Amino acid sequence: MDLMKLFEKPSLIGIVSDADAGKSNLAYFLIEELSLKAKFNLFTYGLRKPINKAIQIYSIQELENIRNSIILCDEFSGLFNLEDRVYKPQI
């Protein structure tokens, strides 16, 4: 499969698996391979290892303002404070 076909149009791509099965490593690999073939803006959330030239985000507000970019979220649920009754309806 040609990696570039995944990024021809806006889409949501998820990597789902059991804990410690290599999801993050696959994401790092895909970004590295993609960066060899194309230029793009990259935003990340929750990664343990920073990616060169990526901009880290820390909130949903930052996430909502991103356009025309690749967003890599690791531990996506960490963006949401589900214990806060005021915040929960906004999700």
Buried (B, 14 or more C-beta within 10 A) or exposed (E): EEEEEEBEEEEEEEBEEEEEEEBBEEBBEBBEEBBEEEEEEBBBBBBEEEBEEBEEBEEBEBBEEEEEEBBBBBEEEEBEEEEEEEEEEEE
